[in-house]
Amino acid sequence: MNTYKTSEIAHSIGIHPNTVRLYEELELIPKPLRKANGYRVFTDFHMEQIKLARIALKVEVLQNGLRKQAIAIIKTSALGKFSKAICLTEYYRQQIRNEQKNAEEALAIAGKLLSGGSQETGTGFLTRKEAADYLQISIDALRNWEMNGLLTVKRKQNGYRVYTAEDVRRLKIIRSLRCANYSLSAILRMLSTLSQNPEADIRQAIDTPKQNEDIISVCDKLLTSLHYAEENAKVMLAHLEKMKKQFQRNPPL
């Protein structure tokens, strides 16, 4: 098996030597042996293990424990338990597919509500608490959506907020999209786009951040991020199969 210095393995993969040391500290790779002078000695296994970590962490999907699952896969592989890592990756990929399904279903619900396919009847004017109870969400969530500009609520002469049937319909759209882990900024972008152009493509509006948005998270482009995460999961499976064949007969540890 080939051996490498820290600088050599970092240069080969295209990362900083400190990143290699960080991966060791985080147990994403096994601790390398050291020479008498204290220099680390990395092997082909470390090389392939770092490549796996780079693939797994390429897209930062955080919802419903996906990030933790990716870390668990890397650490399991670092222990040389390739079969278990493969099983974890297959489960991880299925979870990503579930998230994709939820995201698509939420968009379908939003599209139906936006087209007036589900009219609110019998709601009348609701107080904030009544609206929260009707939608089965917390008052804090409702307040947060309003503070972030997703909804502008009318007030009575006494200053109390009142929610109309149209407000409730809009809140249902927000609730559905939030349950599928779309970010507040992505939802606001979609709603703002549709207010200017009712014929706009809601899928494109919610998944395409504007160039002037300062900070863009994966949940601001959720559909794209989940797509890339699933593609990366397929690459992870292939890489793990390769590692299993390469190192199973000669365990790296």
N, C-alpha and C positions, 0 to 999 in steps of 0.2 A: 504494500500500500504506500502511495506517495505521501510525503510529509511537507508541510509548509510553515513558514514563519507567519506571524500576525500580518505583517505588511504584504506578504505574498498572497495570502488568502483574501485580504481586503481588496488588493489591486485586481485580482482575478475576477471577483464578483462585482467590483465597481462601487465599493462602500468605503467609509472611513475606518481606519483601524480601531477607533474608539467604539464603533458600532459592533465590531466583532467582540470586543471586551464586554460591551453591554449585553449582547446576546448570551455570553457566558454567565454574566451576573444574574440575568433573568432566567437562567436554566433552559434557554431555548436551544442550546447546544450542550453536549457533555463537556465537563471540564477537561481541557487538554493536558497531556503529560507535559512535564517541564524538564528542560536540560539542567545540568549542574549549575549553569550560570543564571537559571531562573527563567530563561526564554521559553515561551509556550511552543509546543509542537502540535500542529494541527494535521489532520489526515483527510483523505478523500471523503470520509464520512462527515466530517465537519463541513467540508465544502458543500456537499449535497444537502446537509441539514440546514445550512444557512440559506441555500437557494429555496428550500421548502418554506422557511420562515418568511422570506421576501415575498413569495407568492401569496402565502396565507394572509399577510398583513398589508397587502397592496391596496385593498379597499377596506376602509374602516366602517364596517357595518356593526352598529352597537346594539340595535334593538333586540329585545327578548333573548339576551345572552349569547348572541351570535359571535361577538368578539371573544367572549370567554371560551366558547367552543373552539374557535380557531387556535387560541393559545393552548388549550388542552391537547389538541391534535399535534401541535409542534412539540410540546413537552413529552408526549407519549412516544413520538418518533425519536426524540433525543435519547430516550431510554432503550432504543433498539426494538421497541414493541410495535413492529410495522403492521402486523395483522390487526391489532387493536386500533392503531391510528387510522387504518383504512376504513374500519367499521365506523369510527367516529366521524370520518370525513363524509362517508355516505349519509350518515344521519344529519350532519351539518348541511350538506347539499339539499336534503329534503326539507330542512327547516327554512333554507333560503327560498326554496320553491313555494313553501307555505306563505312566506312573507310577500312574495311576488303575487300570489293569488289574492291575499288580503288587500294589497295595494290596488290591484286591478278591480276587485269587487267594490272597493271604496270609491274608485273613480266612476264606476258604473252607477252606483247609488247617487253620487254627486251629479252626474249627468242627467239622471232621471229627475232628481229634485229641481235642478236648474231649468229643465224643460217644462216644469209644472206638472210632471207626471204624478206627483203626490201632493195634493192640496191639503192644507191644514184646516180642518173644520172643527168648530166647537171650542177652539182655544180662546177666542176673544182677546182681551187684553190681560196679560199675565204679569204678576210682579216678578222680581228677580228670583225669589225663592220658588214661586210656582213654576217658573220657566225651568229652573234647575231640576225640580222634582219631576216635571213632565218629561224632560229629556234624560233623566237619570244620570245627571252629572253633578259635580260639586259646585257650590257657589263660587269657590275660589277659581275653578276652571273657567267659569262663565266670566268672572271679573278679569281674569288674565287675558281671555280672548278679546274682551272689550278694550283693555289697556293697550293691547298690541294692534289695535286698529281693524280687527276682523269684523267688528260690528259697531255701528253707532246707534245707540238706543235713545228713543224719544223719552221725554219726561213730562209728567203732569204738571199742573200749575204749582202743586205743593212740592215739586222737586223729585218725586218718586219716579223711578224708571218703570216703563211699561213696555212689554214685548208683544208685538203684533204677530199675526199669523205668518206674515212674510219674514219677520225676525226669526220665528221658530223654524221656518223652512231653511233659512240661512244657517242657523245653529245646527240643524241636523246635518247639513253638508260638512260643516266644520268638524262636528263630532265624528262622523264617519271617516274623514280623512285623518284626523288625529289618532283614532283607534288603529289606523293602518300605519302610523308612525311618520306621516308627512309632517314636515316642520311648519311652524306658524308662518314663517316667512314665505314658504312655498305656497301655502294656502292663500295668504294675503295676495301674493303675486297673481295667482289664478283668478281670485275674485276681482281684483283690480283690473286685470286684463279683460275679463268678461263684462265688467261695468262699462268699459270703453268700447268693447266690440263683442256683443252677445253671440256672434257667430264664430268666435275664436275657438281653436282646438284646445279643450281643457287639458288634454294629455300633454301637449307641448307647453302650455302655459305653466303647468305645475312642475314640470321637469326641466325647465330651461331658465336658470338664473340669469339675471341681467348683468351686463359687464360692469355696471357701477355698484354692484352689491359688494360691500367691503369684505365680509367673511361668508364663505359658502361651505356648508356642511354637507355630508352625504345625504342627510334627510331633506336637503333643499333640492336634490336631484335623485330622489329615492328610486324611481324606476330604473334609471341608468345604473345607479350604484348596485342595486340588487342583480341586475343583468350581469355586470362585470364580476360580482361576487360569485355568481353561479359558474361563470366561465372559469374563474380562478379555482373554484372547487374541483372542476373537472381536471384541470392541470395538476392540482394537488394529488388527486387520485392516481394519475399516471406517474407522477414523480415518486409517490410512495411505493407503487408497484415496482418501479425501477430500483429503488433503494432496497426493497425487500429481496429482490433477486440478487442485487450486487453484494449486499452485506449479510444476508441471512446465514450463509454457510460459514462466513468468517465474521462473527459478531464484533462490532466496533468497540464494545466495552469489555 
